[in-house]
């Protein structure tokens, strides 16, 4: 498989994380199903990020929780939560992309997949995360 662009990779990881939020399947089964379907493109980088988010999910959720104002984790839509988890993972656990680009890409994903109000919510939370560093 050819290497995905960074945007394609994020979109695939978002889809995998969204699926994981509903599925009782383990991460290996989710990845296998995605690859078999040929609808979702998954390269090594997408798999690494997906597994990384799941590995650090508790820490990532703790970071998100610290930046919620008058919100609880349970109120966040599964779409926004998948995007936030991916964004926080990239901000904290990778160093090959600048944080403002990560935020911008996550906002772009929210614009495509979430409700209009969720776009500013994602931007606000990730912006707060970046400012706290």
N, CA, C and O atoms as a printed pandas DataFrame, in Angstrom:
     atom_number atom_name residue_name chain_id  residue_number  x_coord  y_coord  z_coord
0              1         N          UNK        A               1    0.842   -1.183    0.000
1              2        CA          UNK        A               1    0.000    0.000    0.000
2              3         C          UNK        A               1    0.884    1.241    0.000
3              4         O          UNK        A               1    1.911    1.299    0.676
4              5         N          UNK        A               2    0.457    2.221   -0.770
5              6        CA          UNK        A               2    1.208    3.468   -0.801
6              7         C          UNK        A               2    0.994    4.223    0.504
7              8         O          UNK        A               2   -0.003    4.036    1.203
8              9         N          UNK        A               3    1.947    5.068    0.804
9             10        CA          UNK        A               3    1.874    5.864    2.017
10            11         C          UNK        A               3    0.773    6.918    1.871
11            12         O          UNK        A               3    0.662    7.582    0.842
12            13         N          UNK        A               4   -0.034    7.053    2.922
13            14        CA          UNK        A               4   -1.115    8.026    2.923
14            15         C          UNK        A               4   -0.561    9.418    3.211
15            16         O          UNK        A               4    0.476    9.558    3.860
16            17         N          UNK        A               5   -1.255   10.444    2.728
17            18        CA          UNK        A               5   -0.901   11.798    3.142
18            19         C          UNK        A               5   -1.250   11.918    4.621
19            20         O          UNK        A               5   -1.989   11.097    5.164
20            21         N          UNK        A               6   -0.721   12.931    5.252
21            22        CA          UNK        A               6   -0.993   13.127    6.679
22            23         C          UNK        A               6   -2.506   13.331    6.907
23            24         O          UNK        A               6   -3.060   12.821    7.881
24            25         N          UNK        A               7   -3.150   14.059    6.029
25            26        CA          UNK        A               7   -4.587   14.284    6.168
26            27         C          UNK        A               7   -5.372   12.973    6.000
27            28         O          UNK        A               7   -6.289   12.696    6.773
28            29         N          UNK        A               8   -5.013   12.177    5.001
29            30        CA          UNK        A               8   -5.675   10.883    4.796
30            31         C          UNK        A               8   -5.475    9.982    6.012
31            32         O          UNK        A               8   -6.392    9.281    6.440
32            33         N          UNK        A               9   -4.258   10.014    6.561
33            34        CA          UNK        A               9   -3.969    9.194    7.730
34            35         C          UNK        A               9   -4.856    9.610    8.900
35            36         O          UNK        A               9   -5.438    8.759    9.572
36            37         N          UNK        A              10   -4.961   10.918    9.146
37            38        CA          UNK        A              10   -5.799   11.391   10.251
38            39         C          UNK        A              10   -7.258   10.991   10.047
39            40         O          UNK        A              10   -7.935   10.583   10.990
40            41         N          UNK        A              11   -7.725   11.108    8.834
41            42        CA          UNK        A              11   -9.110   10.736    8.551
42            43         C          UNK        A              11   -9.324    9.245    8.825
43            44         O          UNK        A              11  -10.346    8.860    9.393
44            45         N          UNK        A              12   -8.379    8.418    8.429
45            46        CA          UNK        A              12   -8.485    6.977    8.689
46            47         C          UNK        A              12   -8.433    6.682   10.177
47            48         O          UNK        A              12   -9.213    5.874   10.681
48            49         N          UNK        A              13   -7.519    7.333   10.882
49            50        CA          UNK        A              13   -7.405    7.114   12.333
50            51         C          UNK        A              13   -8.688    7.567   13.025
51            52         O          UNK        A              13   -9.186    6.887   13.923
52            53         N          UNK        A              14   -9.218    8.706   12.610
53            54        CA          UNK        A              14  -10.492    9.163   13.168
54            55         C          UNK        A              14  -11.561    8.075   12.995
55            56         O          UNK        A              14  -12.259    7.738   13.951
56            57         N          UNK        A              15  -11.688    7.535   11.801
57            58        CA          UNK        A              15  -12.689    6.501   11.531
58            59         C          UNK        A              15  -12.464    5.264   12.397
59            60         O          UNK        A              15  -13.416    4.687   12.922
60            61         N          UNK        A              16  -11.216    4.865   12.543
61            62        CA          UNK        A              16  -10.895    3.710   13.382
62            63         C          UNK        A              16  -11.247    3.972   14.848
63            64         O          UNK        A              16  -11.807    3.107   15.521
64            65         N          UNK        A              17  -10.915    5.170   15.338
65            66        CA          UNK        A              17  -11.224    5.514   16.725
66            67         C          UNK        A              17  -12.732    5.607   16.946
67            68         O          UNK        A              17  -13.244    5.174   17.978
68            69         N          UNK        A              18  -13.428    6.171   15.977
69            70        CA          UNK        A              18  -14.884    6.259   16.060
70            71         C          UNK        A              18  -15.478    4.856   16.121
71            72         O          UNK        A              18  -16.360    4.584   16.935
72            73         N          UNK        A              19  -14.993    3.972   15.260
73            74        CA          UNK        A              19  -15.453    2.577   15.272
74            75         C          UNK        A              19  -15.155    1.932   16.625
75            76         O          UNK        A              19  -16.002    1.230   17.177
76            77         N          UNK        A              20  -13.977    2.162   17.152
77            78        CA          UNK        A              20  -13.585    1.562   18.430
78            79         C          UNK        A              20  -14.486    2.040   19.571
79            80         O          UNK        A              20  -14.669    1.321   20.554
80            81         N          UNK        A              21  -15.045    3.236   19.450
81            82        CA          UNK        A              21  -15.899    3.754   20.520
82            83         C          UNK        A              21  -17.240    3.010   20.590
83            84         O          UNK        A              21  -17.925    3.070   21.611
84            85         N          UNK        A              22  -17.614    2.321   19.524
85            86        CA          UNK        A              22  -18.865    1.566   19.488
86            87         C          UNK        A              22  -18.650    0.059   19.568
87            88         O          UNK        A              22  -19.498   -0.673   20.076
88            89         N          UNK        A              23  -17.521   -0.389   19.067
89            90        CA          UNK        A              23  -17.296   -1.810   18.856
90            91         C          UNK        A              23  -16.829   -2.529   20.113
91            92         O          UNK        A              23  -16.129   -1.963   20.953
92            93         N          UNK        A              24  -17.222   -3.758   20.220
93            94        CA          UNK        A              24  -16.710   -4.619   21.287
94            95         C          UNK        A              24  -15.477   -5.387   20.804
95            96         O          UNK        A              24  -14.856   -6.131   21.564
96            97         N          UNK        A              25  -15.139   -5.194   19.541
97            98        CA          UNK        A              25  -13.967   -5.845   18.944
98            99         C          UNK        A              25  -12.680   -5.229   19.506
99           100         O          UNK        A              25  -12.669   -4.074   19.931
100          101         N          UNK        A              26  -11.602   -6.013   19.501
101          102        CA          UNK        A              26  -10.322   -5.457   19.923
102          103         C          UNK        A              26   -9.688   -4.706   18.755
103          104         O          UNK        A              26  -10.163   -4.778   17.622
104          105         N          UNK        A              27   -8.618   -3.992   19.049
105          106        CA          UNK        A              27   -7.999   -3.138   18.026
106          107         C          UNK        A              27   -7.523   -3.930   16.816
107          108         O          UNK        A              27   -7.595   -3.433   15.692
108          109         N          UNK        A              28   -7.036   -5.153   17.023
109          110        CA          UNK        A              28   -6.584   -5.967   15.899
110          111         C          UNK        A              28   -7.732   -6.305   14.950
111          112         O          UNK        A              28   -7.579   -6.253   13.730
112          113         N          UNK        A              29   -8.879   -6.650   15.525
113          114        CA          UNK        A              29  -10.051   -6.973   14.701
114          115         C          UNK        A              29  -10.551   -5.750   13.945
115          116         O          UNK        A              29  -10.940   -5.853   12.782
116          117         N          UNK        A              30  -10.541   -4.594   14.601
117          118        CA          UNK        A              30  -10.976   -3.360   13.945
118          119         C          UNK        A              30  -10.060   -3.049   12.768
119          120         O          UNK        A              30  -10.531   -2.696   11.687
120          121         N          UNK        A              31   -8.757   -3.178   12.976
121          122        CA          UNK        A              31   -7.794   -2.932   11.894
122          123         C          UNK        A              31   -7.971   -3.936   10.759
123          124         O          UNK        A              31   -7.945   -3.563    9.586
124          125         N          UNK        A              32   -8.149   -5.195   11.106
125          126        CA          UNK        A              32   -8.317   -6.238   10.087
126          127         C          UNK        A              32   -9.577   -5.991    9.253
127          128         O          UNK        A              32   -9.551   -6.117    8.029
128          129         N          UNK        A              33  -10.663   -5.644    9.914
129          130        CA          UNK        A              33  -11.914   -5.350    9.207
130          131         C          UNK        A              33  -11.737   -4.158    8.281
131          132         O          UNK        A              33  -12.209   -4.174    7.144
132          133         N          UNK        A              34  -11.055   -3.121    8.766
133          134        CA          UNK        A              34  -10.824   -1.923    7.946
134          135         C          UNK        A              34  -10.007   -2.274    6.711
135          136         O          UNK        A              34  -10.328   -1.836    5.606
136          137         N          UNK        A              35   -8.969   -3.050    6.892
137          138        CA          UNK        A              35   -8.124   -3.432    5.755
138          139         C          UNK        A              35   -8.883   -4.321    4.774
139          140         O          UNK        A              35   -8.756   -4.163    3.560
140          141         N          UNK        A              36   -9.664   -5.245    5.296
141          142        CA          UNK        A              36  -10.432   -6.154    4.426
142          143         C          UNK        A              36  -11.494   -5.416    3.630
143          144         O          UNK        A              36  -11.793   -5.791    2.496
144          145         N          UNK        A              37  -12.060   -4.384    4.207
145          146        CA          UNK        A              37  -13.143   -3.661    3.540
146          147         C          UNK        A              37  -12.648   -2.874    2.334
147          148         O          UNK        A              37  -13.412   -2.633    1.399
148          149         N          UNK        A              38  -11.416   -2.483    2.343
149          150        CA          UNK        A              38  -10.796   -1.678    1.290
150          151         C          UNK        A              38  -11.484   -0.326    1.109
151          152         O          UNK        A              38  -11.184    0.399    0.160
152          153         N          UNK        A              39  -12.393    0.014    2.000
153          154        CA          UNK        A              39  -13.042    1.330    1.962
154          155         C          UNK        A              39  -12.168    2.332    2.713
155          156         O          UNK        A              39  -12.019    3.484    2.306
156          157         N          UNK        A              40  -11.601    1.865    3.808
157          158        CA          UNK        A              40  -10.758    2.708    4.643
158          159         C          UNK        A              40   -9.299    2.349    4.392
159          160         O          UNK        A              40   -8.920    1.181    4.482
160          161         N          UNK        A              41   -8.490    3.339    4.081
161          162        CA          UNK        A              41   -7.073    3.105    3.832
162          163         C          UNK        A              41   -6.308    3.165    5.144
163          164         O          UNK        A              41   -6.423    4.133    5.896
164          165         N          UNK        A              42   -5.530    2.129    5.411
165          166        CA          UNK        A              42   -4.762    2.064    6.655
166          167         C          UNK        A              42   -3.335    1.665    6.310
167          168         O          UNK        A              42   -3.076    0.536    5.892
168          169         N          UNK        A              43   -2.409    2.611    6.490
169          170        CA          UNK        A              43   -1.004    2.284    6.303
170          171         C          UNK        A              43   -0.353    2.120    7.676
171          172         O          UNK        A              43   -1.031    2.193    8.700
172          173         N          UNK        A              44    0.960    1.898    7.694
173          174        CA          UNK        A              44    1.661    1.671    8.961
174          175         C          UNK        A              44    1.549    2.866    9.903
175          176         O          UNK        A              44    1.401    2.692   11.112
176          177         N          UNK        A              45    1.619    4.077    9.353
177          178        CA          UNK        A              45    1.535    5.276   10.192
178          179         C          UNK        A              45    0.151    5.408   10.829
179          180         O          UNK        A              45    0.039    5.780   11.997
180          181         N          UNK        A              46   -0.895    5.106   10.069
181          182        CA          UNK        A              46   -2.258    5.169   10.614
182          183         C          UNK        A              46   -2.443    4.114   11.704
183          184         O          UNK        A              46   -3.041    4.382   12.746
184          185         N          UNK        A              47   -1.928    2.927   11.454
185          186        CA          UNK        A              47   -2.024    1.872   12.468
186          187         C          UNK        A              47   -1.275    2.273   13.732
187          188         O          UNK        A              47   -1.770    2.072   14.841
188          189         N          UNK        A              48   -0.093    2.834   13.567
189          190        CA          UNK        A              48    0.708    3.249   14.724
190          191         C          UNK        A              48   -0.023    4.316   15.545
191          192         O          UNK        A              48   -0.042    4.249   16.774
192          193         N          UNK        A              49   -0.621    5.294   14.869
193          194        CA          UNK        A              49   -1.335    6.336   15.605
194          195         C          UNK        A              49   -2.573    5.764   16.290
195          196         O          UNK        A              49   -2.841    6.086   17.448
196          197         N          UNK        A              50   -3.331    4.922   15.591
197          198        CA          UNK        A              50   -4.524    4.300   16.175
198          199         C          UNK        A              50   -4.149    3.530   17.439
199          200         O          UNK        A              50   -4.772    3.702   18.486
200          201         N          UNK        A              51   -3.138    2.690   17.336
201          202        CA          UNK        A              51   -2.709    1.909   18.500
202          203         C          UNK        A              51   -2.185    2.821   19.615
203          204         O          UNK        A              51   -2.419    2.564   20.796
204          205         N          UNK        A              52   -1.479    3.881   19.232
205          206        CA          UNK        A              52   -0.937    4.820   20.216
206          207         C          UNK        A              52   -2.032    5.522   21.001
207          208         O          UNK        A              52   -1.940    5.666   22.221
208          209         N          UNK        A              53   -3.075    5.962   20.292
209          210        CA          UNK        A              53   -4.193    6.614   20.984
210          211         C          UNK        A              53   -4.832    5.649   21.967
211          212         O          UNK        A              53   -5.122    6.023   23.103
212          213         N          UNK        A              54   -5.055    4.412   21.545
213          214        CA          UNK        A              54   -5.673    3.429   22.439
214          215         C          UNK        A              54   -4.761    3.102   23.623
215          216         O          UNK        A              54   -5.235    2.935   24.747
216          217         N          UNK        A              55   -3.478    3.012   23.373
217          218        CA          UNK        A              55   -2.517    2.719   24.443
218          219         C          UNK        A              55   -2.505    3.818   25.504
219          220         O          UNK        A              55   -2.392    3.530   26.695
220          221         N          UNK        A              56   -2.620    5.061   25.080
221          222        CA          UNK        A              56   -2.534    6.208   25.995
222          223         C          UNK        A              56   -3.911    6.824   26.294
223          224         O          UNK        A              56   -3.995    7.961   26.757
224          225         N          UNK        A              57   -4.968    6.082   26.031
225          226        CA          UNK        A              57   -6.328    6.626   26.120
226          227         C          UNK        A              57   -6.644    7.221   27.495
227          228         O          UNK        A              57   -7.242    8.294   27.571
228          229         N          UNK        A              58   -6.260    6.554   28.572
229          230        CA          UNK        A              58   -6.552    7.074   29.911
230          231         C          UNK        A              58   -5.854    8.411   30.143
231          232         O          UNK        A              58   -6.464    9.354   30.648
232          233         N          UNK        A              59   -4.579    8.490   29.777
233          234        CA          UNK        A              59   -3.833    9.744   29.943
234          235         C          UNK        A              59   -4.436   10.838   29.059
235          236         O          UNK        A              59   -4.604   11.974   29.502
236          237         N          UNK        A              60   -4.756   10.497   27.822
237          238        CA          UNK        A              60   -5.344   11.456   26.884
238          239         C          UNK        A              60   -6.675   11.964   27.421
239          240         O          UNK        A              60   -6.942   13.166   27.388
240          241         N          UNK        A              61   -7.512   11.055   27.916
241          242        CA          UNK        A              61   -8.814   11.465   28.457
242          243         C          UNK        A              61   -8.630   12.366   29.683
243          244         O          UNK        A              61   -9.416   13.289   29.896
244          245         N          UNK        A              62   -7.616   12.105   30.471
245          246        CA          UNK        A              62   -7.325   12.968   31.623
246          247         C          UNK        A              62   -6.941   14.371   31.183
247          248         O          UNK        A              62   -7.335   15.354   31.812
248          249         N          UNK        A              63   -6.178   14.464   30.113
249          250        CA          UNK        A              63   -5.781   15.772   29.575
250          251         C          UNK        A              63   -7.011   16.507   29.055
251          252         O          UNK        A              63   -7.191   17.694   29.330
252          253         N          UNK        A              64   -7.853   15.808   28.306
253          254        CA          UNK        A              64   -9.082   16.424   27.787
254          255         C          UNK        A              64   -9.947   16.902   28.956
255          256         O          UNK        A              64  -10.447   18.026   28.951
256          257         N          UNK        A              65  -10.112   16.047   29.938
257          258        CA          UNK        A              65  -10.946   16.359   31.113
258          259         C          UNK        A              65  -10.489   17.648   31.784
259          260         O          UNK        A              65  -11.320   18.458   32.195
260          261         N          UNK        A              66   -9.180   17.849   31.900
261          262        CA          UNK        A              66   -8.639   19.058   32.548
262          263         C          UNK        A              66   -9.028   20.341   31.813
263          264         O          UNK        A              66   -9.053   21.417   32.410
264          265         N          UNK        A              67   -9.326   20.229   30.539
265          266        CA          UNK        A              67   -9.614   21.407   29.724
266          267         C          UNK        A              67  -11.103   21.608   29.464
267          268         O          UNK        A              67  -11.487   22.518   28.728
268          269         N          UNK        A              68  -11.930   20.776   30.055
269          270        CA          UNK        A              68  -13.379   20.935   29.907
270          271         C          UNK        A              68  -13.888   21.957   30.919
271          272         O          UNK        A              68  -13.548   21.897   32.100
272          273         N          UNK        A              69  -14.697   22.885   30.450
273          274        CA          UNK        A              69  -15.321   23.874   31.325
274          275         C          UNK        A              69  -16.827   23.653   31.233
275          276         O          UNK        A              69  -17.424   23.783   30.165
276          277         N          UNK        A              70  -17.432   23.317   32.378
277          278        CA          UNK        A              70  -18.877   23.056   32.439
278          279         C          UNK        A              70  -19.302   21.923   31.506
279          280         O          UNK        A              70  -20.430   21.910   31.014
280          281         N          UNK        A              71  -18.410   20.988   31.269
281          282        CA          UNK        A              71  -18.698   19.820   30.443
282          283         C          UNK        A              71  -18.187   18.586   31.171
283          284         O          UNK        A              71  -17.314   18.672   32.034
284          285         N          UNK        A              72  -18.744   17.442   30.810
285          286        CA          UNK        A              72  -18.210   16.164   31.265
286          287         C          UNK        A              72  -17.832   15.359   30.031
287          288         O          UNK        A              72  -18.311   15.633   28.930
288          289         N          UNK        A              73  -16.997   14.393   30.213
289          290        CA          UNK        A              73  -16.588   13.530   29.100
290          291         C          UNK        A              73  -17.811   12.858   28.466
291          292         O          UNK        A              73  -17.857   12.663   27.251
292          293         N          UNK        A              74  -18.783   12.512   29.281
293          294        CA          UNK        A              74  -19.966   11.808   28.792
294          295         C          UNK        A              74  -20.791   12.664   27.836
295          296         O          UNK        A              74  -21.508   12.128   26.991
296          297         N          UNK        A              75  -20.699   13.984   27.958
297          298        CA          UNK        A              75  -21.476   14.889   27.091
298          299         C          UNK        A              75  -20.843   15.089   25.723
299          300         O          UNK        A              75  -21.508   15.553   24.797
300          301         N          UNK        A              76  -19.583   14.749   25.584
301          302        CA          UNK        A              76  -18.892   14.961   24.309
302          303         C          UNK        A              76  -19.362   13.904   23.311
303          304         O          UNK        A              76  -19.409   12.716   23.630
304          305         N          UNK        A              77  -19.703   14.339   22.117
305          306        CA          UNK        A              77  -20.129   13.378   21.091
306          307         C          UNK        A              77  -18.975   12.428   20.767
307          308         O          UNK        A              77  -17.804   12.778   20.918
308          309         N          UNK        A              78  -19.319   11.247   20.328
309          310        CA          UNK        A              78  -18.284   10.267   19.987
310          311         C          UNK        A              78  -17.414   10.758   18.831
311          312         O          UNK        A              78  -16.227   10.436   18.767
312          313         N          UNK        A              79  -17.993   11.528   17.927
313          314        CA          UNK        A              79  -17.226   12.095   16.818
314          315         C          UNK        A              79  -16.180   13.064   17.362
315          316         O          UNK        A              79  -14.996   12.949   17.046
316          317         N          UNK        A              80  -16.622   14.015   18.178
317          318        CA          UNK        A              80  -15.692   15.004   18.737
318          319         C          UNK        A              80  -14.648   14.344   19.629
319          320         O          UNK        A              80  -13.478   14.725   19.603
320          321         N          UNK        A              81  -15.063   13.362   20.414
321          322        CA          UNK        A              81  -14.126   12.696   21.311
322          323         C          UNK        A              81  -13.037   11.964   20.526
323          324         O          UNK        A              81  -11.867   12.001   20.906
324          325         N          UNK        A              82  -13.415   11.307   19.448
325          326        CA          UNK        A              82  -12.410   10.620   18.616
326          327         C          UNK        A              82  -11.412   11.630   18.051
327          328         O          UNK        A              82  -10.208   11.372   18.027
328          329         N          UNK        A              83  -11.912   12.775   17.597
329          330        CA          UNK        A              83  -11.038   13.812   17.041
330          331         C          UNK        A              83  -10.143   14.394   18.133
331          332         O          UNK        A              83   -8.946   14.583   17.920
332          333         N          UNK        A              84  -10.715   14.675   19.295
333          334        CA          UNK        A              84   -9.929   15.223   20.405
334          335         C          UNK        A              84   -8.836   14.252   20.859
335          336         O          UNK        A              84   -7.697   14.655   21.097
336          337         N          UNK        A              85   -9.189   12.987   20.975
337          338        CA          UNK        A              85   -8.187   11.994   21.396
338          339         C          UNK        A              85   -7.028   11.941   20.409
339          340         O          UNK        A              85   -5.864   11.889   20.807
340          341         N          UNK        A              86   -7.350   11.955   19.135
341          342        CA          UNK        A              86   -6.301   11.922   18.122
342          343         C          UNK        A              86   -5.447   13.190   18.201
343          344         O          UNK        A              86   -4.220   13.118   18.128
344          345         N          UNK        A              87   -6.087   14.337   18.349
345          346        CA          UNK        A              87   -5.355   15.593   18.431
346          347         C          UNK        A              87   -4.436   15.653   19.639
347          348         O          UNK        A              87   -3.272   16.036   19.524
348          349         N          UNK        A              88   -4.961   15.276   20.794
349          350        CA          UNK        A              88   -4.138   15.284   22.011
350          351         C          UNK        A              88   -2.979   14.301   21.871
351          352         O          UNK        A              88   -1.860   14.585   22.300
352          353         N          UNK        A              89   -3.250   13.158   21.276
353          354        CA          UNK        A              89   -2.168   12.192   21.048
354          355         C          UNK        A              89   -1.061   12.827   20.213
355          356         O          UNK        A              89    0.115   12.738   20.564
356          357         N          UNK        A              90   -1.433   13.459   19.120
357          358        CA          UNK        A              90   -0.411   14.070   18.262
358          359         C          UNK        A              90    0.344   15.179   18.986
359          360         O          UNK        A              90    1.560   15.305   18.839
360          361         N          UNK        A              91   -0.373   15.980   19.764
361          362        CA          UNK        A              91    0.265   17.085   20.485
362          363         C          UNK        A              91    1.251   16.562   21.526
363          364         O          UNK        A              91    2.350   17.099   21.661
364          365         N          UNK        A              92    0.875   15.536   22.252
365          366        CA          UNK        A              92    1.695   15.035   23.361
366          367         C          UNK        A              92    2.701   13.956   22.972
367          368         O          UNK        A              92    3.790   13.898   23.543
368          369         N          UNK        A              93    2.358   13.110   22.020
369          370        CA          UNK        A              93    3.171   11.915   21.789
370          371         C          UNK        A              93    3.899   11.885   20.453
371          372         O          UNK        A              93    4.616   10.926   20.170
372          373         N          UNK        A              94    3.732   12.910   19.630
373          374        CA          UNK        A              94    4.512   12.977   18.396
374          375         C          UNK        A              94    5.178   14.338   18.328
375          376         O          UNK        A              94    4.725   15.289   18.966
376          377         N          UNK        A              95    6.233   14.434   17.573
377          378        CA          UNK        A              95    6.923   15.723   17.473
378          379         C          UNK        A              95    7.283   16.070   16.028
379          380         O          UNK        A              95    8.152   16.904   15.778
380          381         N          UNK        A              96    6.613   15.429   15.093
381          382        CA          UNK        A              96    6.950   15.675   13.690
382          383         C          UNK        A              96    6.019   16.676   13.001
383          384         O          UNK        A              96    6.205   16.990   11.825
384          385         N          UNK        A              97    5.012   17.179   13.737
385          386        CA          UNK        A              97    4.098   18.175   13.177
386          387         C          UNK        A              97    3.873   19.250   14.244
387          388         O          UNK        A              97    3.726   18.944   15.427
388          389         N          UNK        A              98    3.849   20.506   13.809
389          390        CA          UNK        A              98    3.626   21.597   14.755
390          391         C          UNK        A              98    2.200   21.546   15.292
391          392         O          UNK        A              98    1.266   21.154   14.593
392          393         N          UNK        A              99    2.058   21.948   16.545
393          394        CA          UNK        A              99    0.764   21.850   17.220
394          395         C          UNK        A              99   -0.343   22.634   16.524
395          396         O          UNK        A              99   -1.488   22.183   16.493
396          397         N          UNK        A             100   -0.022   23.800   15.964
397          398        CA          UNK        A             100   -1.073   24.580   15.300
398          399         C          UNK        A             100   -1.610   23.860   14.065
399          400         O          UNK        A             100   -2.780   24.014   13.716
400          401         N          UNK        A             101   -0.766   23.083   13.411
401          402        CA          UNK        A             101   -1.209   22.293   12.262
402          403         C          UNK        A             101   -2.110   21.149   12.733
403          404         O          UNK        A             101   -3.118   20.844   12.095
404          405         N          UNK        A             102   -1.741   20.518   13.850
405          406        CA          UNK        A             102   -2.576   19.452   14.410
406          407         C          UNK        A             102   -3.963   19.995   14.729
407          408         O          UNK        A             102   -4.970   19.382   14.378
408          409         N          UNK        A             103   -4.013   21.144   15.393
409          410        CA          UNK        A             103   -5.305   21.741   15.750
410          411         C          UNK        A             103   -6.101   22.051   14.483
411          412         O          UNK        A             103   -7.289   21.737   14.400
412          413         N          UNK        A             104   -5.454   22.658   13.510
413          414        CA          UNK        A             104   -6.116   23.011   12.256
414          415         C          UNK        A             104   -6.680   21.777   11.558
415          416         O          UNK        A             104   -7.810   21.801   11.070
416          417         N          UNK        A             105   -5.908   20.712   11.510
417          418        CA          UNK        A             105   -6.367   19.475   10.868
418          419         C          UNK        A             105   -7.538   18.852   11.628
419          420         O          UNK        A             105   -8.473   18.334   11.017
420          421         N          UNK        A             106   -7.487   18.902   12.946
421          422        CA          UNK        A             106   -8.591   18.351   13.741
422          423         C          UNK        A             106   -9.857   19.175   13.547
423          424         O          UNK        A             106  -10.953   18.618   13.484
424          425         N          UNK        A             107   -9.718   20.495   13.452
425          426        CA          UNK        A             107  -10.867   21.359   13.179
426          427         C          UNK        A             107  -11.442   21.040   11.801
427          428         O          UNK        A             107  -12.658   21.023   11.614
428          429         N          UNK        A             108  -10.558   20.790   10.844
429          430        CA          UNK        A             108  -11.012   20.431    9.494
430          431         C          UNK        A             108  -11.811   19.112    9.523
431          432         O          UNK        A             108  -12.839   18.990    8.857
432          433         N          UNK        A             109  -11.332   18.140   10.292
433          434        CA          UNK        A             109  -12.065   16.879   10.429
434          435         C          UNK        A             109  -13.422   17.118   11.090
435          436         O          UNK        A             109  -14.434   16.563   10.663
436          437         N          UNK        A             110  -13.435   17.943   12.129
437          438        CA          UNK        A             110  -14.698   18.247   12.802
438          439         C          UNK        A             110  -15.661   18.935   11.836
439          440         O          UNK        A             110  -16.865   18.684   11.880
440          441         N          UNK        A             111  -15.144   19.790   10.976
441          442        CA          UNK        A             111  -15.986   20.465    9.981
442          443         C          UNK        A             111  -16.620   19.469    9.023
443          444         O          UNK        A             111  -17.735   19.678    8.544
444          445         N          UNK        A             112  -15.907   18.388    8.746
445          446        CA          UNK        A             112  -16.411   17.380    7.817
446          447         C          UNK        A             112  -17.339   16.360    8.465
447          448         O          UNK        A             112  -18.268   15.873    7.821
448          449         N          UNK        A             113  -17.096   16.029    9.739
449          450        CA          UNK        A             113  -17.798   14.899   10.340
450          451         C          UNK        A             113  -18.691   15.234   11.528
451          452         O          UNK        A             113  -19.539   14.426   11.906
452          453         N          UNK        A             114  -18.514   16.408   12.119
453          454        CA          UNK        A             114  -19.255   16.739   13.342
454          455         C          UNK        A             114  -20.294   17.825   13.071
455          456         O          UNK        A             114  -20.366   18.378   11.973
456          457         N          UNK        A             115  -21.082   18.111   14.077
457          458        CA          UNK        A             115  -22.033   19.216   13.997
458          459         C          UNK        A             115  -21.285   20.535   14.057
459          460         O          UNK        A             115  -20.145   20.595   14.519
460          461         N          UNK        A             116  -21.930   21.586   13.589
461          462        CA          UNK        A             116  -21.303   22.906   13.521
462          463         C          UNK        A             116  -20.774   23.373   14.889
463          464         O          UNK        A             116  -19.674   23.918   14.970
464          465         N          UNK        A             117  -21.547   23.163   15.952
465          466        CA          UNK        A             117  -21.113   23.569   17.292
466          467         C          UNK        A             117  -19.875   22.805   17.755
467          468         O          UNK        A             117  -19.072   23.323   18.530
468          469         N          UNK        A             118  -19.728   21.583   17.280
469          470        CA          UNK        A             118  -18.590   20.765   17.685
470          471         C          UNK        A             118  -17.273   21.294   17.131
471          472         O          UNK        A             118  -16.216   21.067   17.719
472          473         N          UNK        A             119  -17.332   21.993   16.014
473          474        CA          UNK        A             119  -16.111   22.521   15.392
474          475         C          UNK        A             119  -15.431   23.502   16.337
475          476         O          UNK        A             119  -14.230   23.395   16.585
476          477         N          UNK        A             120  -16.190   24.456   16.864
477          478        CA          UNK        A             120  -15.596   25.431   17.784
478          479         C          UNK        A             120  -15.217   24.767   19.103
479          480         O          UNK        A             120  -14.243   25.172   19.739
480          481         N          UNK        A             121  -15.973   23.751   19.523
481          482        CA          UNK        A             121  -15.651   23.017   20.741
482          483         C          UNK        A             121  -14.291   22.328   20.606
483          484         O          UNK        A             121  -13.443   22.446   21.490
484          485         N          UNK        A             122  -14.090   21.618   19.510
485          486        CA          UNK        A             122  -12.810   20.934   19.253
486          487         C          UNK        A             122  -11.674   21.952   19.207
487          488         O          UNK        A             122  -10.619   21.742   19.805
488          489         N          UNK        A             123  -11.895   23.045   18.501
489          490        CA          UNK        A             123  -10.885   24.097   18.401
490          491         C          UNK        A             123  -10.550   24.655   19.781
491          492         O          UNK        A             123   -9.379   24.845   20.108
492          493         N          UNK        A             124  -11.570   24.914   20.585
493          494        CA          UNK        A             124  -11.360   25.476   21.924
494          495         C          UNK        A             124  -10.595   24.547   22.849
495          496         O          UNK        A             124   -9.673   24.974   23.545
496          497         N          UNK        A             125  -10.976   23.279   22.857
497          498        CA          UNK        A             125  -10.300   22.316   23.734
498          499         C          UNK        A             125   -8.845   22.120   23.304
499          500         O          UNK        A             125   -7.939   22.189   24.134
500          501         N          UNK        A             126   -8.621   21.878   22.024
501          502        CA          UNK        A             126   -7.245   21.656   21.563
502          503         C          UNK        A             126   -6.406   22.924   21.705
503          504         O          UNK        A             126   -5.220   22.843   22.028
504          505         N          UNK        A             127   -7.003   24.095   21.469
505          506        CA          UNK        A             127   -6.282   25.348   21.684
506          507         C          UNK        A             127   -5.870   25.495   23.135
507          508         O          UNK        A             127   -4.751   25.920   23.422
508          509         N          UNK        A             128   -6.754   25.151   24.050
509          510        CA          UNK        A             128   -6.452   25.202   25.474
510          511         C          UNK        A             128   -5.332   24.216   25.838
511          512         O          UNK        A             128   -4.450   24.533   26.636
512          513         N          UNK        A             129   -5.381   23.037   25.252
513          514        CA          UNK        A             129   -4.330   22.036   25.488
514          515         C          UNK        A             129   -2.974   22.591   25.045
515          516         O          UNK        A             129   -1.990   22.493   25.779
516          517         N          UNK        A             130   -2.925   23.167   23.854
517          518        CA          UNK        A             130   -1.671   23.712   23.320
518          519         C          UNK        A             130   -1.164   24.862   24.196
519          520         O          UNK        A             130    0.028   24.929   24.496
520          521         N          UNK        A             131   -2.051   25.757   24.602
521          522        CA          UNK        A             131   -1.639   26.895   25.436
522          523         C          UNK        A             131   -1.105   26.469   26.787
523          524         O          UNK        A             131   -0.291   27.170   27.388
524          525         N          UNK        A             132   -1.566   25.310   27.273
525          526        CA          UNK        A             132   -1.129   24.844   28.591
526          527         C          UNK        A             132    0.270   24.240   28.592
527          528         O          UNK        A             132    0.842   23.980   29.650
528          529         N          UNK        A             133    0.808   24.023   27.417
529          530        CA          UNK        A             133    2.140   23.396   27.333
530          531         C          UNK        A             133    3.248   24.381   27.678
531          532         O          UNK        A             133    4.424   24.019   27.657
